[in-house]
C-alpha cells in the first residue's frame, strides 16, 4: 500500500480512466482489509459502477438472507409471543387472565411482533452483505486497474 492508501500498483502506473469513470473515493482505504468497512462514499461509488448482473446478484443474496432470517428467527419468535398471549388469555385461571380474546387482537399482535422481529434480526445479515460488498469492491478496483494498464499500453 502506498502512503495515500492506494494499492502499490497505482504508484507505478498513471491510470487513465475511460470517459465517465472516476477514481474511487479516497476517504478510506481503497482496498478494505479484513475487518474494515467500506465508507458510504465508497459504497455509492461501487454501486454506480457495478454491472446489472452484479447488482442483481447482490440484491438476490440480500433477499435470500432476509428470507432465511424471517423463517428461522422472526416466525418462531412471533409464534412464541402470540402463543404465550393466547395461553395467558385463555388457559390460565380466571384471576390471572390478561388481554382481549378476539382473533383480531392476536392477528394484530402477530403482525406487529413479526414486523418488529424482522427489523431486529435483519442486522444479522449485515456481516454477509459487508463481505459481499468488499468482494465486489475489490473486483471493480481490479477491473479499473486492468483498464488503466490496457489504456496506458495503447
C-alpha positions as CSV (number, residue, x, y, z in Angstrom):
1,X,0.0,0.0,0.0
2,X,1.2,3.5,-0.8
3,X,1.2,6.3,1.8
4,X,-2.0,7.6,0.2
5,X,-3.8,4.3,1.0
6,X,-3.9,3.2,-2.7
7,X,-2.7,-0.2,-3.9
8,X,1.0,-0.2,-4.8
9,X,0.3,-0.8,-8.5
10,X,-1.3,2.7,-8.7
11,X,2.2,4.1,-7.8
12,X,3.9,2.6,-10.8
13,X,1.3,3.4,-13.5
14,X,-0.5,6.6,-14.2
15,X,-4.0,5.3,-14.8
16,X,-6.1,7.0,-17.4
17,X,-9.7,6.0,-17.0
18,X,-12.2,5.8,-19.9
19,X,-14.6,8.7,-20.0
20,X,-17.3,8.6,-17.4
21,X,-15.1,6.7,-14.9
22,X,-13.6,8.2,-11.9
23,X,-11.2,7.1,-9.2
24,X,-12.6,5.5,-6.1
25,X,-13.2,7.9,-3.2
26,X,-10.1,8.2,-1.0
27,X,-11.7,8.8,2.3
28,X,-10.9,5.3,3.4
29,X,-8.7,2.5,2.2
30,X,-9.3,1.7,-1.5
31,X,-8.8,-2.0,-0.7
32,X,-10.6,-2.8,2.6
33,X,-8.6,-5.2,4.7
34,X,-10.2,-7.9,6.9
35,X,-12.4,-6.2,9.5
36,X,-12.5,-2.8,7.7
37,X,-15.8,-1.5,6.4
38,X,-16.5,0.4,3.2
39,X,-17.4,4.0,3.8
40,X,-20.7,5.4,2.5
41,X,-18.8,7.2,-0.3
42,X,-17.1,4.0,-1.4
43,X,-20.4,2.1,-1.3
44,X,-22.1,4.7,-3.5
45,X,-19.1,4.8,-5.9
46,X,-19.2,1.0,-6.1
47,X,-23.0,0.8,-6.7
48,X,-22.7,3.2,-9.7
49,X,-20.1,1.0,-11.3
50,X,-21.5,-2.4,-10.8
51,X,-22.9,-4.3,-13.7
52,X,-26.6,-5.1,-13.6
53,X,-25.6,-8.7,-13.1
54,X,-23.6,-7.9,-10.1
55,X,-26.3,-5.7,-8.7
56,X,-28.9,-8.4,-9.1
57,X,-26.6,-11.0,-7.6
58,X,-26.1,-8.7,-4.5
59,X,-29.8,-8.0,-4.2
60,X,-30.6,-11.7,-4.6
61,X,-28.2,-12.6,-1.8
62,X,-29.7,-9.9,0.4
63,X,-33.2,-11.2,-0.3
64,X,-32.2,-14.8,0.4
65,X,-30.6,-13.8,3.8
66,X,-33.6,-11.7,4.9
67,X,-36.0,-14.6,3.9
68,X,-33.9,-17.0,5.9
69,X,-34.0,-14.6,8.9
70,X,-37.8,-14.3,8.6
71,X,-38.3,-18.1,8.6
72,X,-35.7,-19.1,11.1
73,X,-35.9,-16.3,13.7
74,X,-38.9,-14.0,13.2
75,X,-41.5,-16.6,12.7
76,X,-40.6,-18.8,15.7
77,X,-40.4,-15.6,17.9
78,X,-43.8,-14.5,16.6
79,X,-45.3,-17.9,17.3
80,X,-43.9,-17.9,20.8
81,X,-45.2,-14.4,21.7
82,X,-48.6,-14.9,20.2
83,X,-48.9,-18.4,21.8
84,X,-47.9,-17.0,25.2
85,X,-50.5,-14.3,25.0
86,X,-53.2,-16.8,23.9
87,X,-52.3,-19.1,26.8
88,X,-52.3,-16.1,29.2
89,X,-55.7,-15.1,27.9
90,X,-57.5,-18.4,27.6
91,X,-55.8,-21.2,29.6
92,X,-54.8,-19.5,32.9
93,X,-57.3,-19.4,35.9
94,X,-59.8,-16.6,35.7
95,X,-58.0,-14.2,38.1
96,X,-54.7,-14.4,36.1
97,X,-56.2,-14.0,32.5
98,X,-55.0,-11.0,30.6
99,X,-55.7,-9.4,27.2
100,X,-58.7,-9.5,24.9
101,X,-59.9,-12.8,23.5
102,X,-60.8,-11.7,19.9
103,X,-59.0,-13.1,16.9
104,X,-58.2,-9.6,15.7
105,X,-56.1,-8.9,18.8
106,X,-53.9,-12.0,18.1
107,X,-53.7,-11.1,14.4
108,X,-52.5,-7.6,15.3
109,X,-50.0,-8.8,17.9
110,X,-48.7,-11.4,15.4
111,X,-48.2,-8.9,12.6
112,X,-46.6,-6.4,14.9
113,X,-44.3,-9.0,16.5
114,X,-43.3,-10.3,13.1
115,X,-42.5,-6.9,11.8
116,X,-40.5,-5.8,14.8
117,X,-38.6,-9.0,15.0
118,X,-37.7,-8.8,11.3
119,X,-36.2,-5.3,11.9
120,X,-34.3,-6.5,14.9
121,X,-33.0,-9.7,13.4
122,X,-32.2,-8.2,10.0
123,X,-28.9,-6.9,11.4
124,X,-27.6,-10.5,11.3
125,X,-27.4,-10.3,7.5
126,X,-25.1,-7.2,7.7
127,X,-21.9,-9.2,8.1
128,X,-22.6,-11.3,5.0
129,X,-23.5,-8.3,3.0
130,X,-20.4,-6.4,4.1
131,X,-18.2,-9.3,2.9
132,X,-20.1,-9.4,-0.4
133,X,-19.7,-5.6,-0.9
134,X,-16.0,-5.8,-0.1
135,X,-15.6,-8.6,-2.7
136,X,-17.4,-6.6,-5.3
137,X,-15.3,-3.5,-4.5
138,X,-12.1,-5.4,-5.0
139,X,-13.4,-6.8,-8.3
140,X,-14.3,-3.3,-9.6
141,X,-10.9,-1.9,-8.4
142,X,-9.2,-4.7,-10.2
143,X,-11.2,-4.0,-13.4
144,X,-10.3,-0.3,-13.2
145,X,-6.6,-1.2,-12.7
146,X,-6.7,-3.6,-15.7
147,X,-8.5,-1.0,-17.9
148,X,-5.8,1.6,-16.9
149,X,-2.9,-0.6,-17.8
150,X,-4.5,-1.5,-21.1
151,X,-5.1,2.2,-21.9
152,X,-1.5,3.1,-21.0
153,X,0.0,0.4,-23.2
154,X,-2.1,1.5,-26.3
